[in-house]
Amino acid sequence: MDPRDQGPRERRQAAAFFDVDNTVIRGASAYHLSRALYQRKFFGTMDLLRFAVIQARYVLFGESRQQIDQVRERALSLIAGRSVAEVTAVGEEVYDTVLELRIFPGTKKLLDEHIAAGDQVWLVTATPVEIGRLIARRLGATGCLGTIAEHKDGFYTGRLLGDLMHGEVKADAVRELAEREDIDLEASYAYGDSLNDLPMMTAVGHPCPINPDGRLRRHAREVGWPIREFRGRRQRVAGRSVKTASWAGAAWAAGLVVRAVRRQVRKRLDLD
C-alpha cells in the first residue's frame, strides 16, 4: 500500500517547534521578567550588577557552560521561597504590558498557519516553563518545553528539575516529546535565531532560521536552509550593535549600584 494513500488517522502528526527570544518575541523575555521582579523587590541592585558582569563576560568571551550555570544558580536562588502564583502573576502582567507588543507579526502569522494546518505547535525555551506556557497559551500554541524550577506546596525550592532548556537539551526534549506524542519529526519544522538552536533544528526535517544571528545565517546558507527575516531594517541594525547595547545595560546596572551606595552613604552621614 502506498503511504500517500493512508487516511489522515494513520498518518503521524507533524509539529512546529519555535524558540522564543528573538524568534517569536523581540529581545529576551527573561530580561523583561527580571526587570519586573526587580521593581517588586525580588532582588537588589547588587544582584543586578552580578548579572551585568555575566553579560559583559558573554560579550567579551561568548557563551560558556560555566556562564550558563552561573545564571541558572543565581536565578534559582533569587526565587527560592517565592510562590509560583506570585511569579506567574508577574509574568501575566509582563506579557500584557511588554511582551505582547514585541511579538514579530511575521512569526505570529507563521505560527497561526501551522495551527490552521493542524500541526502541534510548541515553544522551546530556556525561559521558566511557567512563563513559556503563559506565552504559548496566549498565542494559541499546543504547549511549551521550558526550564523547570522545582516547587513544593506552591513555592519554589531554589533547585532545578533536569537541565536548562538550552542547546542539546532542546533537541533531547523535542525527541522525547515526539516519542510521547507520536510526532513525525521528519515532517516537522523548527525555528530559531541562534546557533544554540542548531541541535533542535537538525532534529527535524524542515529547519528554518528566523532573524538569525551571524553564525546561524552562515550555516543556513552553507547547507541551503531557507531563512525568514521578520525584523525591520532598524531592528537588524540594532542586532548588529548588540555589543554596544550589552555594555550599555551593564553600565546602567552599575549606575544603579553606585546610586544605591550613595544613598547609603548619605544616610550614614545624616545619622552622624
C-alpha positions as CSV (number, residue, x, y, z in Angstrom):
1,M,0.0,0.0,0.0
2,D,1.3,3.4,-1.0
3,P,1.9,5.5,2.2
4,R,0.5,8.5,0.4
5,D,-2.9,6.7,0.2
6,Q,-3.1,6.3,4.0
7,G,-6.1,8.0,5.7
8,P,-5.5,11.1,8.0
9,R,-5.8,9.0,11.1
10,E,-3.0,6.7,10.0
11,R,-0.5,9.5,9.4
12,R,1.7,10.6,12.2
13,Q,1.2,14.2,13.2
14,A,3.7,16.9,12.3
15,A,4.7,19.7,14.7
16,A,6.3,23.1,14.6
17,F,8.9,24.0,17.3
18,F,9.6,27.7,18.0
19,D,12.4,29.2,20.0
20,V,11.1,32.3,21.8
21,D,13.6,35.0,22.3
22,N,14.3,36.9,19.1
23,T,12.3,34.3,17.2
24,V,8.8,34.9,18.5
25,I,9.5,37.9,20.7
26,R,11.9,40.7,20.0
27,G,14.6,40.7,22.8
28,A,14.9,38.5,25.8
29,S,11.6,37.6,27.6
30,A,13.6,36.7,30.8
31,Y,15.1,40.2,30.8
32,H,11.6,41.8,31.0
33,L,10.5,39.4,33.7
34,S,13.7,40.1,35.7
35,R,13.1,43.8,35.4
36,A,9.6,43.4,36.7
37,L,10.8,41.2,39.6
38,Y,13.5,43.8,40.4
39,Q,10.9,46.5,40.5
40,R,8.9,44.4,43.0
41,K,12.0,44.0,45.3
42,F,12.6,40.3,44.5
43,F,16.3,41.1,44.4
44,G,18.5,44.1,44.8
45,T,20.9,46.2,42.9
46,M,23.9,44.1,43.7
47,D,22.2,41.1,42.1
48,L,21.5,43.2,39.1
49,L,25.2,44.1,38.9
50,R,26.2,40.5,39.1
51,F,24.0,39.7,36.1
52,A,25.6,42.7,34.3
53,V,29.0,41.3,34.9
54,I,28.0,37.9,33.5
55,Q,26.5,39.8,30.5
56,A,29.8,41.6,30.0
57,R,31.7,38.3,30.0
58,Y,29.4,37.0,27.4
59,V,30.0,40.0,25.2
60,L,33.8,39.6,25.5
61,F,34.3,35.8,25.5
62,G,31.0,34.3,24.2
63,E,28.7,31.8,25.9
64,S,30.1,29.1,28.1
65,R,28.8,26.3,30.2
66,Q,30.2,28.0,33.3
67,Q,28.3,31.2,32.4
68,I,25.0,29.3,31.9
69,D,25.4,27.5,35.3
70,Q,26.2,30.8,37.0
71,V,23.0,32.4,35.6
72,R,20.9,29.3,36.5
73,E,22.2,29.0,40.0
74,R,21.8,32.7,40.8
75,A,18.3,33.0,39.3
76,L,17.1,29.9,41.2
77,S,18.4,31.4,44.5
78,L,16.5,34.6,43.9
79,I,13.1,32.9,43.5
80,A,13.6,30.4,46.3
81,G,10.8,30.6,48.8
82,R,8.6,32.7,46.4
83,S,5.3,31.3,45.3
84,V,4.6,30.0,41.8
85,A,1.4,32.0,41.8
86,E,3.3,35.2,42.6
87,V,5.8,34.8,39.8
88,T,3.2,33.7,37.3
89,A,1.1,36.8,38.1
90,V,4.1,39.0,37.4
91,G,4.6,37.1,34.1
92,E,0.9,37.7,33.1
93,E,1.4,41.4,33.7
94,V,4.7,41.5,31.8
95,Y,3.1,39.7,28.9
96,D,0.2,42.2,28.7
97,T,2.3,45.3,29.1
98,V,5.5,44.4,27.3
99,L,5.8,41.0,25.5
100,E,2.6,41.1,23.5
101,L,3.8,44.4,21.9
102,R,7.1,42.8,21.0
103,I,5.8,39.7,19.1
104,F,7.0,39.6,15.5
105,P,3.9,39.8,13.3
106,G,5.7,37.5,10.7
107,T,6.4,34.8,13.2
108,K,2.9,35.1,14.6
109,K,1.4,34.6,11.1
110,L,3.7,31.6,10.6
111,L,2.7,30.1,13.9
112,D,-1.0,30.6,13.1
113,E,-0.5,28.9,9.7
114,H,0.8,25.8,11.5
115,I,-2.1,25.8,13.9
116,A,-4.6,26.2,10.9
117,A,-2.8,23.2,9.2
118,G,-3.5,21.0,12.2
119,D,0.1,20.8,13.4
120,Q,1.1,20.8,17.0
121,V,2.9,24.0,17.9
122,W,5.4,24.0,20.8
123,L,7.6,26.8,22.2
124,V,11.0,25.5,23.2
125,T,12.8,28.0,25.5
126,A,15.3,28.4,28.4
127,T,12.7,30.7,30.0
128,P,11.0,29.2,33.1
129,V,8.3,26.8,31.9
130,E,5.5,28.7,33.7
131,I,6.3,31.8,31.7
132,G,6.7,29.8,28.5
133,R,3.3,28.1,29.0
134,L,1.7,31.5,29.6
135,I,3.1,32.8,26.2
136,A,2.1,29.6,24.5
137,R,-1.5,29.8,25.9
138,R,-1.8,33.5,24.7
139,L,-0.6,32.6,21.3
140,G,-2.9,29.5,20.9
141,A,0.1,27.1,20.8
142,T,-0.1,23.5,22.0
143,G,2.3,24.0,24.9
144,C,5.9,24.8,26.0
145,L,9.1,22.9,26.7
146,G,10.9,25.1,29.1
147,T,13.3,25.2,32.1
148,I,11.6,23.6,35.1
149,A,12.3,25.1,38.6
150,E,11.3,22.7,41.4
151,H,8.5,23.8,43.6
152,K,6.8,22.2,46.6
153,D,3.4,23.2,48.1
154,G,3.3,26.0,45.6
155,F,6.7,27.6,46.5
156,Y,10.0,27.4,44.6
157,T,12.7,25.4,46.3
158,G,15.7,27.0,44.5
159,R,16.6,23.8,42.7
160,L,16.2,22.8,39.1
161,L,14.4,19.7,37.8
162,G,16.5,18.5,34.9
163,D,18.7,20.9,33.0
164,L,18.4,24.3,31.5
165,M,16.4,24.1,28.2
166,H,19.3,25.1,26.0
167,G,21.4,23.7,23.2
168,E,21.4,19.9,23.0
169,V,18.8,19.8,25.9
170,K,16.3,21.4,23.5
171,A,16.9,18.6,20.9
172,D,16.6,15.9,23.5
173,A,13.3,17.4,24.8
174,V,11.9,17.6,21.2
175,R,12.8,13.9,20.6
176,E,11.2,12.8,23.9
177,L,8.1,14.8,23.1
178,A,7.9,13.3,19.6
179,E,8.1,9.8,21.1
180,R,5.4,10.5,23.6
181,E,3.1,12.3,21.2
182,D,3.8,10.1,18.1
183,I,5.1,13.1,16.2
184,D,6.8,12.6,12.8
185,L,10.0,14.7,13.2
186,E,10.9,14.3,9.6
187,A,7.7,16.0,8.6
188,S,8.1,18.6,11.4
189,Y,9.5,22.2,11.5
190,A,11.9,24.0,13.8
191,Y,12.5,27.8,14.0
192,G,15.3,29.5,15.9
193,D,17.5,32.6,15.8
194,S,20.8,31.4,17.2
195,L,23.4,28.7,16.6
196,N,22.4,27.4,20.1
197,D,19.1,26.3,18.4
198,L,21.0,24.2,15.9
199,P,20.6,20.9,17.7
200,M,16.8,21.4,17.8
201,M,16.7,22.5,14.2
202,T,18.7,19.5,12.9
203,A,16.3,17.1,14.8
204,V,13.5,17.9,12.3
205,G,13.1,17.6,8.6
206,H,12.3,21.3,8.0
207,P,14.6,23.6,9.8
208,C,14.2,27.3,9.2
209,P,16.2,30.1,10.9
210,I,14.1,33.2,11.8
211,N,16.0,36.5,12.4
212,P,19.3,34.5,12.6
213,D,22.5,35.8,14.2
214,G,25.6,35.8,12.0
215,R,26.8,32.3,12.8
216,L,23.4,30.7,12.2
217,R,22.9,32.7,9.0
218,R,26.3,31.5,7.6
219,H,25.4,27.9,8.5
220,A,22.0,28.1,6.9
221,R,23.5,29.5,3.7
222,E,26.1,26.7,3.6
223,V,23.6,23.9,4.0
224,G,20.8,25.6,1.9
225,W,18.2,26.2,4.6
226,P,15.5,28.8,4.0
227,I,15.8,32.0,6.1
228,R,13.0,34.1,7.4
229,E,13.7,37.7,8.3
230,F,10.9,39.4,10.2
231,R,12.9,42.3,11.7
232,G,12.7,45.8,10.1
233,R,15.9,47.4,8.8
234,R,16.2,49.4,12.0
235,Q,16.0,46.3,14.2
236,R,18.5,44.5,12.0
237,V,21.0,47.3,12.5
238,A,20.3,47.2,16.3
239,G,21.0,43.5,16.2
240,R,24.4,44.1,14.8
241,S,25.0,46.6,17.6
242,V,24.3,44.0,20.3
243,K,27.7,44.5,22.0
244,T,27.1,48.2,22.4
245,A,23.6,47.5,23.9
246,S,25.1,44.9,26.2
247,W,27.7,47.3,27.5
248,A,25.0,50.0,27.9
249,G,23.0,47.5,30.0
250,A,26.0,46.7,32.2
251,A,26.6,50.5,32.7
252,W,23.0,51.0,33.6
253,A,23.2,48.3,36.2
254,A,26.4,49.7,37.6
255,G,24.8,53.1,37.8
256,L,22.0,51.7,39.9
257,V,24.5,50.2,42.3
258,V,26.5,53.5,42.5
259,R,23.3,55.4,43.3
260,A,22.3,52.9,45.9
261,V,25.8,53.2,47.6
262,R,25.5,57.0,47.6
263,R,22.1,56.8,49.3
264,Q,23.6,54.6,52.0
265,V,26.5,57.0,52.5
266,R,24.2,59.9,52.8
267,K,22.0,58.1,55.3
268,R,25.1,57.4,57.5
269,L,26.3,61.0,57.2
270,D,22.8,62.2,58.3
271,L,22.9,59.8,61.3
272,D,26.3,61.1,62.3
